[in-house]
Amino acid sequence: MGTENIKLELMELEASIGHQFKNIALLEEAITTSSYSTEHPGSSDYQSLEFLGDRVISLI
């Protein structure tokens, strides 16, 4: 899938949930699985965000 297709799909996701993200790259990272990022070098996956979220929750 090309970069333009991904951006279009992310924009459609924003429209369907009724929220526009300030940093669309974080949205892309948040929904990207580790298997996709392994197959597509240079792409980030949600694991680092998941770790951060788990850490924040453990602090509460």
N, C-alpha and C positions, 0 to 999 in steps of 0.2 A: 504494500500500500504506500502510495507516495505521500510526501509531506503535505502537499496541498489537500489531499483527501482527508488526512488526519485532522488538519486545521478545520476543514469544513465540518467534519463529524463532531469535533469538540464544540464548535459554534452551535450545531444542532442540539447537542447535549445541554448547553447553556440555555438555549431557548426553551427546551422541553422542561427544564427544572425552574425556569424563571429567575436565573441568577447569572450575572456576568462576572467572571473571575478577573481580578486585577492582574494576575500572572498566569496566563494560560499554560505556560510551560510546567507549572506545578500541577495543574489539573492533568495534563498529559502524563506526568510522572506518577501521579496518584492512582491512575487507572491502568498503568502498564505493568504486566506481570513479569516475573523474572525470566520465564521461558521466552517471552518475546524479546526482552533485552539481550538475552544470550544469542538469539538468532539474528539480532540487528545491533551489531557493535556500535557503541557511541550513544545508545539510548539508555536512559535511566529507568529504574523500576521503583515500585512503591516500598521496597523493603526498608530503605533508610527512613522514609516518612513513617512507616509502621513502627520501627524501633523508637523514633522520637516520640510518637504518640503514646506508646506503651510506657516510656520513661516519664512523660508528663503525667499520665494517669497514676503512676506509682507514687508520684510526689504529692498527689492530692489526698 
